[in-house]
Amino acid sequence: QVQVVESGGGLVQPGGSLTLSCTASGSSFRLYLMGWYRQAPGKQRELVATVTSGGTTNYGDSAKGRFTISMDNAKRTVYLQMNSLKCEDTAVYYCQARDALNGNNDWGPGTQVTVSS
């Protein structure tokens, strides 16, 4: 069984920065891709960014130019550096981990990010 655990959420002022991290664990888990999605109240979950074990990244429109995703394969940990945060970035951020062998996606419980003055 794969466990996915996020950390790093919190309250930040507009224009500030925050870094999220997420670790996937499980003896049977073979890392292929990890990423971040977010869901604001009353809205659908949307892509923030993903990164493969080979280093290929994909960003949602809202993250381009402001957020940077990176991954430490050995630690099976993904990071999301968020800069120039806006109030509309307020959401619960969910970490995704995709297994290389079976393609299954596992999700973390989410971490709240609130951007407010």
KARAQUI-V362245 format. One line per field, one symbol per residue. phi: phi as a letter, one per 20 degrees, with the letter a starting at -180 (. if undefined). A space follows every 50 residues. Layout:
phi=???
//
This chain:
phi=.edccebofrdbfgnecbddcbcdcqfeedfcbcaccbbegmcffcfdac befenfdbdfgfefncdcdbbdffelcdcceddlfdgfefaeddedcdef edmfddcefocedcdbe
//
